[in-house]
Amino acid sequence: MSYLDSMAISPGDAVRAVGKLGTARSGHVLTARMEGIYLELSRALGGETAHVKGLADPPLDEVVTVRGTWTGSEISDGRVFAARVDLRPHESLNPRRFPQVPGVAQQSDILRAKVLEACEPLRGRSLLSFVAVPGPRGWFGLAAATDAEEVRDQLGPLLHPHLLVTESAWTLGQVEEVESVLGADDNVRNIGMFWDVDGRFRANGLLHHVTPELAASLDAFPAEIAHVCAWLMPDDPDVPSRAARRRALLDAAEPGP
């Protein structure tokens, strides 16, 4: 089972989500709690939400975890537990991870015309993407390539030693196709391409939840080509919350009569 399969939910599945509860005509509504750029996206979209049925006098305007059963349109048999970790975005490129790459003082020295011209015939063939990166020793060129040797042969004479080439297990066409698959899903909230923390050029998607159909579609692509993050996630109803575990420990510690 891939990580996408493990994220997929269908009507009747146990689910969980972190957010703040408010009142609604038909019960309650949970508004997503996210971090970083996901928080900004959520605000821009008016907040990620799910209607929740079955709650009796729950805490309002507090960050909590709601667990229940996904009906396909709402969470039924809702229960409230202590909050878990907010939804966090992917780890993006951190140039400080590459201190061994010598740099130059100006970004324009990396993105000069001769370098960009040398990139053009490589794009769509051996080069996924090329950017100038401000590293700990100055600006350097970062290239993601399916044929690292060809890219080094073409860009190395112009940029050496200010060049880092990362090998890619997928093509730019595949990344674009994954972005298209994500974009066709009704649950997608944001899609794009990004450089991950290891210097790989990948697709990225933020979704309300992952359907089995989407998971199956993405499983046809190379592993790790996409980072998919979903707010509504599968839950194991047999796993107690932290609060429940704490109460059980306290009860066990109390002396008997």
C-alpha positions in Angstrom: 0.0 0.0 0.0 1.4 3.4 -1.0 1.1 6.4 1.3 -1.6 7.8 -1.0 -3.7 4.6 -0.6 -3.3 5.0 3.2 -4.7 8.6 2.9 -7.8 7.7 0.8 -11.2 7.8 2.4 -14.6 6.5 1.2 -18.2 6.9 2.7 -18.4 4.8 5.8 -14.7 5.2 6.8 -13.6 6.5 10.2 -12.0 9.9 9.8 -10.3 12.7 11.8 -9.5 16.3 11.3 -8.1 19.2 13.3 -9.9 22.5 13.5 -12.2 24.9 15.4 -15.8 24.0 15.9 -18.6 26.5 15.3 -22.4 26.1 15.2 -24.4 25.4 12.1 -28.1 24.9 11.4 -27.8 21.2 11.1 -25.3 20.7 13.9 -21.7 22.0 14.0 -19.1 22.9 11.4 -15.4 22.2 11.8 -13.0 24.8 10.3 -9.5 23.6 9.4 -6.5 24.4 11.4 -3.3 24.7 9.3 0.2 26.1 9.4 2.4 28.2 7.2 1.4 28.7 3.6 -1.5 26.2 4.1 -3.0 28.6 6.6 -2.7 31.5 4.1 -4.3 29.4 1.4 -7.1 28.3 3.8 -7.9 31.9 4.7 -7.9 33.0 1.0 -10.4 30.2 0.2 -12.6 31.2 3.1 -11.5 28.3 5.4 -11.6 24.5 4.8 -14.7 23.1 6.5 -16.7 20.0 7.2 -20.2 19.7 8.8 -20.2 17.5 11.9 -23.3 15.6 13.3 -23.7 14.0 16.7 -21.9 16.4 19.0 -23.5 17.5 22.2 -22.3 20.8 23.7 -18.7 20.6 22.3 -16.1 23.2 23.1 -16.4 26.1 20.6 -13.6 28.2 19.2 -10.9 25.8 20.5 -8.5 23.8 18.4 -9.6 20.2 18.7 -9.5 16.9 16.9 -12.9 15.7 15.6 -13.3 12.0 14.9 -16.3 10.3 13.3 -17.6 8.6 10.2 -17.4 10.1 6.7 -20.7 10.0 4.9 -19.4 11.4 1.7 -20.5 14.9 2.5 -20.1 15.3 6.3 -18.8 13.7 9.5 -21.4 11.7 11.4 -21.2 10.3 15.0 -18.7 13.1 15.8 -16.5 12.9 18.9 -14.1 15.6 20.2 -10.6 14.9 21.5 -7.6 16.9 22.4 -6.0 18.7 19.5 -3.3 17.0 17.4 -0.7 18.6 15.2 -2.0 21.2 12.7 -1.8 20.4 9.0 1.7 21.4 8.0 3.0 22.1 4.5 5.7 20.2 2.7 9.4 20.8 3.5 10.6 23.2 0.8 14.1 23.7 -0.5 16.5 24.8 2.2 19.7 26.1 0.5 21.6 25.8 3.7 21.6 22.1 3.3 24.1 22.5 0.5 27.1 24.4 2.1 29.6 22.6 0.0 28.5 24.4 -3.2 30.6 27.6 -3.8 28.6 30.7 -4.7 28.8 34.1 -6.3 27.8 37.5 -5.0 25.1 38.3 -7.6 22.1 36.2 -8.7 22.5 37.7 -12.2 25.9 36.0 -12.5 24.0 32.6 -12.4 21.1 33.7 -14.6 23.1 35.4 -17.3 22.0 35.1 -20.9 24.5 32.4 -21.9 23.4 30.1 -19.1 19.7 30.5 -19.9 20.3 29.9 -23.6 22.2 26.7 -22.8 19.2 25.5 -20.7 16.7 25.9 -23.5 17.6 22.8 -25.7 17.8 20.7 -22.5 14.3 21.5 -21.2 11.7 18.8 -21.7 14.6 16.4 -22.5 17.1 16.0 -19.7 16.4 19.2 -17.6 13.2 19.6 -15.5 14.0 23.0 -14.0 16.9 25.4 -13.3 17.0 28.1 -10.7 19.4 30.4 -8.9 19.6 29.6 -5.2 21.1 31.8 -2.4 23.2 29.3 -0.5 25.4 29.8 2.6 28.4 30.6 0.3 26.5 32.8 -2.2 24.3 32.2 -5.2 24.6 29.0 -7.1 22.7 27.2 -9.9 20.4 24.3 -9.0 19.3 21.9 -11.8 16.9 18.9 -11.6 17.8 16.5 -14.4 16.8 13.1 -15.7 20.3 13.0 -17.4 22.6 14.7 -14.9 25.7 14.0 -17.0 24.3 15.8 -20.0 23.2 18.8 -17.9 26.6 19.0 -16.3 28.3 18.8 -19.7 26.2 21.7 -21.0 26.0 24.0 -17.9 29.2 23.0 -16.1 31.6 25.0 -18.4 29.4 28.1 -17.8 28.8 27.7 -14.1 31.4 25.4 -12.5 31.9 25.2 -9.6 28.7 27.1 -8.9 26.4 24.4 -10.0 24.5 21.6 -8.2 22.6 19.0 -10.3 20.1 16.6 -8.7 19.1 13.4 -10.4 15.4 13.0 -11.0 13.5 9.7 -11.2 10.7 11.4 -13.2 10.4 13.7 -16.2 9.0 17.2 -16.4 6.2 15.8 -18.5 5.3 13.4 -15.7 5.3 16.2 -13.1 3.0 18.2 -15.4 0.7 15.2 -15.9 0.5 14.7 -12.1 -0.4 18.4 -11.7 -3.2 17.9 -14.3 -4.5 14.8 -12.5 -4.6 16.7 -9.2 -6.2 19.7 -10.9 -9.1 17.6 -12.2 -10.1 16.4 -8.7 -13.0 18.3 -7.0 -11.2 18.1 -3.6 -8.1 19.9 -4.7 -7.5 23.3 -3.0 -4.1 24.2 -4.3 -1.6 22.6 -6.8 1.7 23.5 -8.1 5.3 22.5 -8.5 8.1 23.0 -6.0 11.7 22.1 -5.0 11.7 19.9 -2.0 14.2 19.9 0.8 16.4 17.4 -1.1 16.5 19.6 -4.3 14.0 17.5 -6.2 11.5 19.2 -8.5 8.0 17.7 -7.7 4.3 18.3 -7.9 2.4 19.4 -4.8 -1.3 19.3 -3.9 -3.4 20.4 -1.0 -6.8 18.6 -0.8 -9.8 18.5 1.4 -9.5 14.7 1.3 -8.0 12.0 -1.0 -10.5 9.7 -2.7 -9.6 6.1 -3.7 -9.9 7.1 -7.3 -7.3 9.8 -7.0 -4.9 7.6 -5.1 -5.2 4.9 -7.8 -4.6 7.5 -10.5 -1.4 8.8 -8.8 -0.1 5.3 -8.0 0.5 4.9 -11.7 3.3 7.5 -11.5 6.8 7.2 -10.0 7.0 7.1 -6.2 7.5 10.5 -4.5 6.8 12.5 -7.7 4.1 14.3 -5.7 3.6 15.5 -2.2 -0.1 15.3 -1.4 -1.4 16.7 1.9 -5.1 16.3 2.9 -7.0 17.9 5.8 -9.5 15.1 6.3 -7.7 11.9 7.1 -8.5 8.2 7.8 -8.6 7.4 11.5 -8.3 4.2 13.5 -11.4 4.2 15.8 -9.6 1.7 18.1 -6.7 4.1 18.9 -7.6 6.2 21.9 -6.9 9.9 22.0 -4.1 11.3 24.1 -6.6 12.7 26.6 -8.3 9.2 26.9 -4.9 7.6 27.5 -4.0 10.2 30.1 -7.3 9.5 32.0 -6.7 5.8 31.8 -3.2 6.2 33.3 -4.5 8.4 36.1 -7.3 6.0 36.9 -4.8 3.1 37.0 -2.5 5.2 39.4 -5.3 5.9 41.9 -5.2 3.7 45.0 -8.1 1.2 45.3 -10.6 1.3 48.2 
